[in-house]
Amino acid sequence: MKSNMNRLRSDKTWPIDAKYLSVLAVLFCSVFLTVRLSILMDAGSDGEAVFWWSNGILLSVLLLNRRERWPAIFVVGFAANVLAHFTGHDSLSVGLALSACDLLETAISAYPFAWTAEHAIRFSRPRELARLCLVGAIIAPVVSAVCAEPVYRLFYAHVSPKFGVHWFFSNALGAIIVTPIILSFFNSDGTTLWNRKRIGECIGLLSLMFICTYVVFHNTSFPPFFILFPPLLLIVVRLGMNAGILGVCIIAVFSIVFTTHGRGPMAMFQDATWERQVFLIQVLLASAVLCVSLVSVVLNERRLLEQAARKSEQLYRLLAENSRDIIVLTDLNHRREYVSPAVQWMMGWDPKELAGTTYQDSICHPDDIPAMTATLDALKNGEPAKSLTYRCKKKDGTYLWMEANISLYCDRVTGEPIGYVNVVRNVAERKAAEERLRDAYLALEALASVDALTGMANRRHLDEALDHDWHRACRTTSPISLLLFDVDHFKLYNDMYGHLRGDGCLRQIAEAARQVFRRSGDTVARFGGEEFAIVLPDTDRTGAYELAQRLRQTVEDLGMEHAGSRHGIVTVSVGCATLVPEPGPDATILMEAADRALYEAKRGGRNRVIDAFDPQLSAS
């Protein structure tokens, strides 16, 4: 939708049409008349123009049109300026030179707006007002004054030493006063002043402005200019910048009319020439325009911030209220300030029931409160955001596993932390799956470390236990013993009685070993085939030997028939080794020693115990 700000722009691609020609004609007349009036008022003042509004008019028309139309606008403005000079007391060469300086000033002023001219330009925006004040009212008039003074001195002998200063002030004041006033007439916001809802307020405030201005300029005892600004600011606050510009226009009319008739505050200045009075009027009007613009900038920025805040709040509320996760905002004392509606269908709580409470008061499982407290304290101390899995109490009293992703949120202005954001989701199914997976893993690990036939530890478990107990004995300088025993003539037993009887034999021997070695720290394992191993931590040589003898005797007492043995029953041979480990060697030396002792026991006739480091203790 096109804005009224662009009403001077045409939708046609060809830049010349009847409407545009009428705009150029109005521009030509306006520039010609204002320049001509300024020259007439300048007569006899050595080129010191009292006011110069033509550049502000030309700048306003440029800002209301597309850039492709600017060249024609420049040409029309330049022609009107030259013609006004030529029909006055200046020669054609002087008119061309001074008009070129004016054209240069207007071009410099318009340049910052060249890429935004197609949009509605409002001086209630800080960037555009700053461009007008800095470039249009300072830089451009300075440049044109610097260029105009030597040109004027070139053609005229008597030139005031303050020519450049007067040029600067008249052009700067013209830009500040004229440009915002003209652009406000084409601002779409102006049409809202006269709708039914606001017309009463608009008429009342403008009437107040009218009365206050009349009082100021009707007074002849002292200059009460301060009375003008409270109603002017009230108009801007209540009705906007366009209404404020109308208030400035009221001030302009009264100041010109009363000063022309020799009345009002301007006439009270002693020895003030009419040029000085006109200058003071322009200063008053420029101050009023800037006051209106600055207040409009503040109000506009506040309005934009409020809109952004409302939009942001609506967006976040929309996300929070439609999220399947529970979103909780708390202060630094852990008191809940907001709880999203998801808590109702997930846990049965109404958000209002939880607002104002802390996690210590409700919901959080007592066993999980220390972990929650530690997490929040860590975040408050500057540690990065982290997640926490804990149990939350449902309204029916049951607990639900939840995962909380907690982070600090900070004040936008100070940057200081002011609370916590907690995004909570239901992980009960995941937690149950993790429990099942852990149980399965433990079961698998147990299977992997247990011999399937005998139910004893297997070789893998034996190696781990031996390594662990060896290093522990090394640290504590305590003895560790290892027994290796073998079923005598077991291959022959299998051949004579079959493998099923052989498996049963091994199971009975394993059970006999468990009866002998009952300490929780002892490890009884099937080493392989018919060989078994027993790790005895904190057991010296004598104790190990006695236990080995007890094992040998227990197996012998089972009386399992074995026709292939000279003893007629199943027996075992045991190799025993004991060491106090020292740093450096590993448990291999203990295993090798016990294996040598077992070999000696079998070579010596079987059904006996041999100690690897004390053969005198061997017995049959």
C-alpha positions as CSV (number, residue, x, y, z in Angstrom):
1,M,0.0,0.0,0.0
2,K,1.4,3.3,-1.0
3,S,1.8,5.9,1.7
4,N,0.6,9.4,1.5
5,M,4.2,10.3,1.9
6,N,4.6,9.1,-1.6
7,R,1.6,10.9,-3.1
8,L,3.9,13.1,-5.2
9,R,5.4,9.9,-6.7
10,S,3.8,8.4,-9.8
11,D,3.4,4.6,-10.5
12,K,4.3,5.2,-14.2
13,T,7.7,4.3,-15.4
14,W,7.9,7.5,-17.6
15,P,8.9,10.3,-15.1
16,I,7.0,13.1,-16.9
17,D,3.3,13.3,-16.5
18,A,0.7,16.0,-15.9
19,K,0.8,15.6,-12.1
20,Y,4.6,15.7,-12.1
21,L,4.6,18.8,-14.4
22,S,2.2,20.5,-12.0
23,V,4.6,19.7,-9.1
24,L,7.5,21.2,-11.1
25,A,5.4,24.3,-11.8
26,V,4.5,24.7,-8.1
27,L,8.2,24.2,-7.2
28,F,9.4,26.8,-9.7
29,C,6.9,29.4,-8.4
30,S,7.7,28.6,-4.8
31,V,11.4,28.9,-5.2
32,F,11.2,32.0,-7.4
33,L,8.9,33.8,-4.9
34,T,10.9,32.9,-1.8
35,V,14.2,33.9,-3.4
36,R,12.7,37.1,-4.8
37,L,11.2,38.0,-1.4
38,S,14.6,37.3,0.3
39,I,16.4,39.5,-2.3
40,L,13.9,42.3,-1.8
41,M,14.3,42.2,2.0
42,D,18.0,42.1,1.4
43,A,18.1,45.4,-0.5
44,G,20.8,47.6,0.9
45,S,22.2,45.0,3.3
46,D,25.3,44.1,1.3
47,G,24.1,40.6,0.5
48,E,23.1,39.7,4.1
49,A,19.9,37.8,3.5
50,V,17.5,37.9,6.4
51,F,16.0,34.5,5.6
52,W,16.5,31.9,2.9
53,W,13.8,29.3,2.7
54,S,14.1,28.3,-0.9
55,N,16.7,25.6,-0.3
56,G,14.5,24.0,2.3
57,I,11.6,24.0,-0.2
58,L,13.8,22.4,-2.9
59,L,15.1,19.8,-0.4
60,S,11.6,18.9,0.7
61,V,10.4,18.3,-2.9
62,L,13.5,16.1,-3.5
63,L,12.8,14.0,-0.5
64,L,9.2,13.5,-1.7
65,N,10.2,12.1,-5.1
66,R,12.1,9.2,-6.5
67,R,15.8,9.6,-7.3
68,E,15.3,9.4,-11.1
69,R,13.3,12.6,-10.8
70,W,15.9,14.5,-9.0
71,P,17.8,15.9,-12.0
72,A,14.6,17.6,-13.3
73,I,13.8,19.0,-9.9
74,F,17.4,20.4,-9.6
75,V,17.1,22.0,-13.0
76,V,13.7,23.6,-12.1
77,G,15.0,24.9,-8.8
78,F,18.2,26.2,-10.3
79,A,16.3,28.0,-13.0
80,A,13.9,29.6,-10.6
81,N,16.8,30.7,-8.4
82,V,18.7,32.2,-11.3
83,L,15.6,34.0,-12.6
84,A,14.8,35.5,-9.2
85,H,18.4,36.8,-8.9
86,F,18.3,38.2,-12.5
87,T,15.0,40.0,-12.0
88,G,16.4,41.5,-8.8
89,H,19.5,43.7,-8.4
90,D,22.0,40.9,-9.3
91,S,23.5,40.3,-12.7
92,L,23.1,37.0,-14.6
93,S,26.7,35.9,-13.7
94,V,26.1,36.6,-10.0
95,G,22.7,34.8,-10.2
96,L,24.3,31.8,-11.8
97,A,27.2,31.7,-9.3
98,L,25.0,32.1,-6.2
99,S,22.3,29.7,-7.5
100,A,25.1,27.1,-8.0
101,C,26.1,27.5,-4.4
102,D,22.5,27.0,-3.3
103,L,22.2,24.0,-5.6
104,L,25.4,22.5,-4.1
105,E,24.0,23.0,-0.6
106,T,20.7,21.3,-1.5
107,A,22.5,18.4,-3.1
108,I,24.7,17.9,-0.1
109,S,21.6,18.0,2.2
110,A,19.7,15.5,0.0
111,Y,22.6,13.0,-0.4
112,P,22.1,11.2,3.0
113,F,18.5,10.6,2.0
114,A,19.2,9.4,-1.6
115,W,18.7,5.7,-0.8
116,T,15.7,6.2,1.5
117,A,13.8,8.8,-0.4
118,E,11.4,6.2,-1.9
119,H,10.2,5.4,1.6
120,A,8.1,7.7,3.9
121,I,10.7,10.0,5.5
122,R,9.8,11.1,9.0
123,F,11.9,13.3,11.2
124,S,10.4,11.5,14.3
125,R,13.1,8.9,13.6
126,P,16.5,9.6,15.2
127,R,18.6,8.7,12.2
128,E,16.7,11.0,9.8
129,L,16.5,13.9,12.2
130,A,20.3,13.5,12.8
131,R,20.9,13.6,9.1
132,L,18.9,16.8,8.7
133,C,20.5,18.5,11.6
134,L,24.1,17.5,10.9
135,V,24.2,17.6,7.1
136,G,21.3,19.8,6.2
137,A,21.7,22.4,8.9
138,I,25.4,22.4,9.5
139,I,27.7,20.8,6.9
140,A,25.8,21.9,3.7
141,P,25.3,25.6,4.8
142,V,28.9,25.8,5.8
143,V,30.1,24.5,2.4
144,S,27.8,26.8,0.5
145,A,28.8,29.8,2.6
146,V,32.5,29.1,2.0
147,C,31.8,28.9,-1.7
148,A,29.4,32.0,-1.9
149,E,31.5,34.5,0.0
150,P,34.4,34.7,-2.5
151,V,32.0,34.7,-5.4
152,Y,30.1,37.6,-3.9
153,R,33.3,39.5,-3.1
154,L,34.4,38.9,-6.7
155,F,31.5,40.9,-8.1
156,Y,30.9,43.4,-5.4
157,A,33.3,45.8,-3.7
158,H,31.4,46.4,-0.5
159,V,30.7,43.2,1.2
160,S,30.0,42.8,4.9
161,P,32.7,40.9,6.8
162,K,29.9,38.8,8.3
163,F,28.5,37.8,4.9
164,G,29.4,34.1,5.3
165,V,28.0,33.9,8.9
166,H,24.7,35.5,7.8
167,W,24.5,33.1,4.8
168,F,25.1,30.1,7.1
169,F,22.5,31.1,9.7
170,S,19.8,32.1,7.2
171,N,20.2,28.8,5.2
172,A,20.5,26.6,8.3
173,L,17.4,28.0,9.9
174,G,15.5,27.7,6.6
175,A,16.4,24.0,6.4
176,I,15.4,23.3,10.0
177,I,12.1,25.2,9.7
178,V,10.8,24.5,6.2
179,T,11.8,20.9,5.5
180,P,10.0,19.2,8.5
181,I,6.9,21.4,8.0
182,I,6.5,20.6,4.3
183,L,7.1,16.8,4.9
184,S,4.6,16.7,7.7
185,F,1.9,17.9,5.3
186,F,2.4,14.7,3.2
187,N,2.7,12.3,6.1
188,S,-0.1,9.8,6.3
189,D,-0.3,10.2,10.1
190,G,-1.8,13.6,9.6
191,T,-5.1,12.2,8.4
192,T,-5.6,10.5,11.7
193,L,-5.8,13.8,13.5
194,W,-9.3,14.5,12.1
195,N,-11.0,11.2,12.7
196,R,-14.1,11.2,15.0
197,K,-12.3,9.8,18.0
198,R,-9.6,12.4,18.1
199,I,-11.0,15.5,16.5
200,G,-12.4,16.9,19.8
201,E,-9.0,16.5,21.5
202,C,-7.2,17.9,18.5
203,I,-9.4,21.1,18.3
204,G,-9.1,21.6,22.1
205,L,-5.3,21.3,22.2
206,L,-4.8,23.5,19.1
207,S,-7.1,26.1,20.6
208,L,-5.0,26.0,23.8
209,M,-1.9,26.6,21.6
210,F,-3.7,29.4,19.8
211,I,-4.6,31.1,23.1
212,C,-1.1,30.7,24.6
213,T,0.5,32.1,21.5
214,Y,-1.9,35.0,21.5
215,V,-1.0,35.8,25.1
216,V,2.7,35.6,24.4
217,F,2.7,37.9,21.4
218,H,0.0,40.3,22.7
219,N,2.1,41.0,25.7
220,T,4.4,44.1,25.6
221,S,5.8,44.1,29.1
222,F,8.2,41.1,29.0
223,P,9.0,38.2,26.5
224,P,7.3,35.1,28.0
225,F,8.4,32.6,25.3
226,F,8.4,29.8,27.9
227,I,4.6,29.8,27.8
228,L,4.7,28.4,24.3
229,F,6.5,25.1,24.9
230,P,4.3,23.3,27.5
231,P,1.2,23.3,25.3
232,L,3.3,22.5,22.3
233,L,4.9,19.5,24.0
234,L,1.4,18.4,25.2
235,I,0.2,18.4,21.6
236,V,3.1,16.3,20.5
237,V,2.7,13.8,23.3
238,R,-1.1,13.4,22.8
239,L,-1.5,13.9,19.0
240,G,2.0,13.3,17.5
241,M,4.5,15.2,15.4
242,N,2.1,16.4,12.7
243,A,-0.1,18.1,15.3
244,G,3.1,19.6,16.8
245,I,4.0,21.1,13.4
246,L,0.6,22.6,13.3
247,G,1.3,24.2,16.6
248,V,4.6,25.6,15.2
249,C,2.6,27.0,12.2
250,I,0.4,28.8,14.7
251,I,3.4,30.3,16.4
252,A,4.8,31.3,13.0
253,V,1.6,33.1,12.0
254,F,1.3,35.1,15.2
255,S,5.0,36.0,15.3
256,I,5.0,37.3,11.8
257,V,1.7,39.2,12.1
258,F,2.4,40.8,15.5
259,T,6.1,41.6,14.7
260,T,5.1,43.2,11.4
261,H,2.7,45.5,13.3
262,G,5.4,46.4,15.8
263,R,4.0,44.4,18.7
264,G,4.9,41.3,20.6
265,P,8.1,40.2,22.3
266,M,10.3,40.8,19.3
267,A,9.5,44.5,19.3
268,M,10.6,44.8,22.9
269,F,14.3,44.4,22.1
270,Q,15.8,47.8,22.1
271,D,17.7,48.9,19.0
272,A,16.6,45.7,17.3
273,T,16.4,46.3,13.5
274,W,13.7,44.5,11.6
275,E,16.3,42.2,10.2
276,R,17.3,41.2,13.7
277,Q,13.6,40.7,14.6
278,V,13.1,38.4,11.6
279,F,16.2,36.5,12.6
280,L,14.9,36.0,16.1
281,I,11.5,34.8,14.8
282,Q,13.4,32.1,12.8
283,V,15.4,31.1,15.8
284,L,12.1,30.7,17.8
285,L,10.5,28.7,15.0
286,A,13.6,26.5,14.6
287,S,13.7,25.9,18.3
288,A,10.0,24.9,18.3
289,V,10.5,22.6,15.3
290,L,13.5,20.9,16.9
291,C,11.7,20.6,20.2
292,V,8.7,18.9,18.4
293,S,11.1,16.6,16.5
294,L,13.2,15.6,19.5
295,V,10.1,14.8,21.6
296,S,8.6,12.9,18.6
297,V,11.9,10.9,18.3
298,V,11.7,9.9,22.0
299,L,8.0,9.0,21.8
300,N,8.5,7.1,18.6
301,E,11.4,5.1,20.0
302,R,9.4,4.3,23.1
303,R,6.5,3.2,20.9
304,L,8.7,1.0,18.8
305,L,10.2,-0.5,22.0
306,E,6.8,-1.2,23.4
307,Q,5.7,-2.8,20.1
308,A,8.8,-4.9,20.1
309,A,8.3,-5.9,23.7
310,R,4.6,-6.8,23.1
311,K,5.5,-8.7,20.0
312,S,8.3,-10.5,21.8
313,E,6.0,-11.3,24.7
314,Q,3.3,-12.6,22.4
315,L,5.8,-14.8,20.5
316,Y,7.4,-16.3,23.6
317,R,4.0,-16.8,25.2
318,L,2.8,-18.5,22.0
319,L,5.8,-20.8,22.1
320,A,5.5,-21.5,25.8
321,E,1.8,-22.2,25.8
322,N,2.0,-24.5,22.8
323,S,5.2,-26.3,23.8
324,R,4.9,-29.9,25.0
325,D,7.8,-29.2,27.4
326,I,7.1,-27.4,30.7
327,I,8.7,-24.0,30.8
328,V,9.4,-22.5,34.2
329,L,10.7,-19.0,35.1
330,T,12.0,-18.5,38.7
331,D,13.8,-15.7,40.5
332,L,17.2,-16.2,42.0
333,N,15.5,-17.4,45.2
334,H,14.0,-20.3,43.2
335,R,10.5,-18.9,43.5
336,R,8.4,-19.7,40.5
337,E,7.2,-16.7,38.6
338,Y,5.8,-18.5,35.5
339,V,4.8,-22.0,34.7
340,S,3.6,-23.0,31.2
341,P,0.3,-24.7,30.7
342,A,2.0,-28.0,29.7
343,V,2.3,-28.8,33.4
344,Q,-1.4,-29.4,33.6
345,W,-1.7,-32.2,31.1
346,M,1.7,-33.7,31.9
347,M,1.5,-33.7,35.7
348,G,-2.0,-32.7,36.6
349,W,-1.1,-29.4,38.3
350,D,-2.7,-26.1,37.5
351,P,0.0,-23.5,36.7
352,K,-1.5,-21.1,39.3
353,E,-1.0,-23.8,42.0
354,L,2.7,-23.8,41.4
355,A,3.2,-20.0,41.0
356,G,5.0,-18.5,44.0
357,T,6.3,-21.8,45.3
358,T,9.9,-23.2,45.2
359,Y,11.2,-26.6,44.2
360,Q,11.9,-27.3,47.8
361,D,8.3,-26.7,48.7
362,S,6.7,-28.9,46.0
363,I,7.1,-31.3,43.2
364,C,10.8,-32.1,43.5
365,H,11.6,-35.5,45.1
366,P,13.3,-35.0,48.5
367,D,16.3,-37.2,47.4
368,D,16.8,-35.0,44.3
369,I,16.8,-31.6,46.1
370,P,20.5,-31.5,46.9
371,A,21.3,-32.1,43.2
372,M,18.9,-29.4,42.1
373,T,20.4,-27.0,44.6
374,A,23.9,-27.7,43.5
375,T,23.0,-27.2,39.8
376,L,21.3,-23.8,40.5
377,D,24.2,-22.6,42.7
378,A,26.7,-23.6,40.0
379,L,24.8,-21.7,37.4
380,K,24.7,-18.6,39.7
381,N,28.5,-18.8,40.1
382,G,29.0,-18.5,36.3
383,E,29.2,-22.2,35.2
384,P,27.6,-23.0,31.8
385,A,24.1,-24.2,31.5
386,K,23.5,-27.9,32.2
387,S,20.8,-30.5,32.3
388,L,19.6,-32.5,35.3
389,T,17.5,-35.6,35.5
390,Y,15.3,-35.8,38.6
391,R,11.9,-36.9,39.8
392,C,8.8,-34.6,39.9
393,K,5.7,-35.3,41.9
394,K,2.4,-35.5,40.0
395,K,-0.8,-34.2,41.5
396,D,-1.9,-37.8,42.2
397,G,1.2,-38.4,44.3
398,T,3.2,-40.5,41.9
399,Y,6.6,-39.4,40.7
400,L,7.7,-38.9,37.1
401,W,11.3,-38.8,35.8
402,M,12.0,-35.4,34.2
403,E,14.9,-33.8,32.5
404,A,15.5,-30.1,33.2
405,N,17.7,-27.9,31.0
406,I,18.4,-24.9,33.3
407,S,20.1,-21.6,32.4
408,L,20.3,-18.1,33.8
409,Y,18.5,-15.2,32.3
410,C,19.7,-11.6,32.7
411,D,18.3,-8.1,32.8
412,R,18.5,-6.6,29.3
413,V,19.7,-3.2,30.7
414,T,22.2,-4.2,33.4
415,G,23.2,-7.6,32.2
416,E,22.9,-8.9,35.8
417,P,21.3,-12.4,36.3
418,I,17.8,-12.1,37.6
419,G,16.5,-15.6,37.5
420,Y,16.5,-19.1,36.0
421,V,14.8,-20.5,32.9
422,N,14.0,-24.2,33.3
423,V,12.8,-26.3,30.3
424,V,11.5,-29.6,31.6
425,R,10.5,-32.6,29.6
426,N,9.2,-36.1,30.4
427,V,11.9,-38.7,30.2
428,A,10.1,-41.5,32.1
429,E,10.1,-43.8,29.0
430,R,13.7,-43.0,28.3
431,K,14.6,-43.6,32.0
432,A,12.7,-46.9,31.9
433,A,14.5,-47.9,28.8
434,E,17.8,-47.0,30.4
435,E,17.0,-49.1,33.4
436,R,16.2,-52.1,31.2
437,L,19.3,-51.6,29.2
438,R,21.4,-51.4,32.4
439,D,19.8,-54.5,33.8
440,A,20.5,-56.3,30.5
441,Y,24.1,-55.1,30.5
442,L,24.6,-56.3,34.0
443,A,23.1,-59.6,33.2
444,L,25.3,-59.9,30.1
445,E,28.4,-58.8,32.0
446,A,27.6,-61.5,34.6
447,L,27.2,-64.1,31.9
448,A,30.5,-63.0,30.4
449,S,32.3,-63.5,33.7
450,V,30.7,-66.8,34.8
451,D,31.5,-70.3,33.6
452,A,28.4,-71.8,32.2
453,L,29.1,-75.3,33.4
454,T,30.1,-74.9,37.0
455,G,28.7,-71.4,37.8
456,M,32.2,-70.4,39.0
457,A,34.1,-67.3,37.7
458,N,35.6,-67.8,34.2
459,R,39.1,-67.1,33.0
460,R,38.3,-63.5,32.1
461,H,37.0,-62.8,35.6
462,L,40.0,-64.6,37.1
463,D,42.5,-62.4,35.2
464,E,40.7,-59.3,36.3
465,A,40.5,-60.4,40.0
466,L,44.1,-61.5,40.1
467,D,45.3,-58.2,38.6
468,H,43.2,-56.2,41.0
469,D,44.3,-58.2,44.1
470,W,47.9,-58.2,43.0
471,H,48.1,-54.4,42.7
472,R,46.2,-54.0,46.0
473,A,48.7,-56.3,47.7
474,C,51.5,-54.3,46.2
475,R,50.2,-51.1,47.7
476,T,49.6,-52.6,51.1
477,T,52.6,-55.0,51.1
478,S,50.4,-57.9,52.1
479,P,50.7,-61.5,50.9
480,I,48.7,-62.9,48.1
481,S,48.3,-66.6,47.3
482,L,47.2,-68.5,44.2
483,L,46.0,-72.1,44.0
484,L,45.9,-74.1,40.8
485,F,44.3,-77.5,41.0
486,D,43.6,-80.2,38.3
487,V,41.3,-83.2,38.3
488,D,43.6,-86.2,38.2
489,H,43.2,-88.4,35.0
490,F,40.1,-86.5,34.0
491,K,40.5,-87.3,30.3
492,L,40.5,-91.0,31.1
493,Y,37.4,-90.4,33.3
494,N,35.6,-88.9,30.3
495,D,36.6,-91.7,28.1
496,M,35.4,-94.3,30.6
497,Y,32.2,-92.7,31.9
498,G,31.3,-90.2,29.2
499,H,31.2,-86.5,29.0
500,L,27.9,-86.1,30.8
501,R,29.4,-87.9,33.9
502,G,32.5,-85.7,33.3
503,D,30.5,-82.5,33.5
504,G,28.7,-83.7,36.6
505,C,32.1,-84.5,38.2
506,L,33.3,-81.0,37.5
507,R,30.2,-79.4,39.0
508,Q,30.7,-81.5,42.2
509,I,34.3,-80.4,42.5
510,A,33.3,-76.8,41.9
511,E,30.7,-77.0,44.7
512,A,33.3,-78.6,47.0
513,A,35.7,-75.7,46.3
514,R,32.9,-73.2,47.1
515,Q,32.4,-74.9,50.5
516,V,36.1,-74.6,51.4
517,F,36.6,-71.0,50.2
518,R,33.8,-68.9,51.6
519,R,35.5,-65.5,52.1
520,S,33.9,-62.8,49.9
521,G,37.3,-61.6,48.7
522,D,38.3,-65.0,47.5
523,T,37.9,-65.8,43.8
524,V,37.2,-69.4,42.7
525,A,37.4,-69.8,39.0
526,R,37.5,-72.5,36.3
527,F,40.8,-72.0,34.6
528,G,40.1,-74.2,31.6
529,G,39.0,-77.8,31.0
530,E,39.5,-79.7,34.3
531,E,41.8,-77.0,35.8
532,F,40.7,-74.6,38.4
533,A,42.3,-71.5,40.1
534,I,41.7,-69.8,43.4
535,V,42.9,-66.3,44.3
536,L,43.4,-65.7,48.0
537,P,44.2,-62.1,49.0
538,D,45.8,-61.4,52.4
539,T,46.6,-65.1,52.8
540,D,50.2,-66.2,53.8
541,R,51.9,-69.4,52.7
542,T,50.8,-71.5,55.7
543,G,47.2,-70.5,55.4
544,A,47.2,-71.1,51.6
545,Y,48.7,-74.5,52.1
546,E,46.2,-75.5,54.8
547,L,43.3,-74.4,52.5
548,A,44.7,-76.3,49.6
549,Q,45.0,-79.5,51.8
550,R,41.4,-79.0,52.9
551,L,40.3,-78.7,49.3
552,R,42.2,-81.9,48.3
553,Q,40.7,-83.8,51.2
554,T,37.1,-82.5,50.6
555,V,37.3,-83.8,46.9
556,E,38.7,-87.1,48.1
557,D,35.9,-87.4,50.6
558,L,33.3,-87.1,47.8
559,G,34.3,-90.7,46.9
560,M,33.4,-90.3,43.2
561,E,34.3,-93.6,41.5
562,H,37.2,-93.5,39.1
563,A,38.4,-96.9,37.9
564,G,41.2,-95.3,35.9
565,S,42.9,-93.9,39.0
566,R,45.1,-95.9,41.2
567,H,43.2,-94.5,44.1
568,G,39.9,-95.8,42.7
569,I,38.2,-92.4,43.3
570,V,38.4,-88.9,41.8
571,T,41.2,-86.8,43.3
572,V,42.9,-83.5,42.6
573,S,46.4,-82.2,42.5
574,V,47.1,-78.7,43.8
575,G,49.9,-76.2,43.1
576,C,50.2,-73.4,45.6
577,A,52.2,-70.1,45.4
578,T,52.4,-67.2,47.8
579,L,54.2,-63.8,47.3
580,V,54.4,-60.3,48.8
581,P,54.4,-58.3,45.6
582,E,56.9,-55.5,44.9
583,P,56.5,-52.6,42.4
584,G,57.4,-53.6,38.9
585,P,56.5,-57.3,38.2
586,D,52.9,-58.3,37.5
587,A,50.9,-61.2,38.6
588,T,52.3,-63.4,35.9
589,I,55.2,-64.6,38.1
590,L,52.6,-65.8,40.7
591,M,50.7,-67.7,38.0
592,E,53.9,-69.3,36.7
593,A,55.0,-70.3,40.1
594,A,51.6,-72.0,40.9
595,D,51.7,-73.7,37.5
596,R,55.1,-75.2,38.2
597,A,53.9,-76.4,41.6
598,L,50.9,-78.1,40.0
599,Y,53.2,-79.8,37.5
600,E,55.3,-81.1,40.3
601,A,52.3,-82.3,42.2
602,K,51.1,-84.3,39.2
603,R,54.6,-85.6,38.4
604,G,55.0,-86.7,42.0
605,G,52.0,-89.1,42.0
606,R,48.9,-86.8,42.0
607,N,46.4,-86.3,44.9
608,R,48.8,-84.0,46.6
609,V,49.6,-80.3,47.3
610,I,52.9,-78.7,46.4
611,D,54.0,-75.2,47.5
612,A,56.1,-73.6,44.8
613,F,58.4,-71.9,47.3
614,D,58.6,-74.5,50.0
615,P,58.7,-78.1,48.7
616,Q,59.1,-79.4,52.2
617,L,55.4,-78.7,52.8
618,S,54.3,-81.1,50.1
619,A,52.2,-84.1,51.3
620,S,50.2,-86.9,49.9
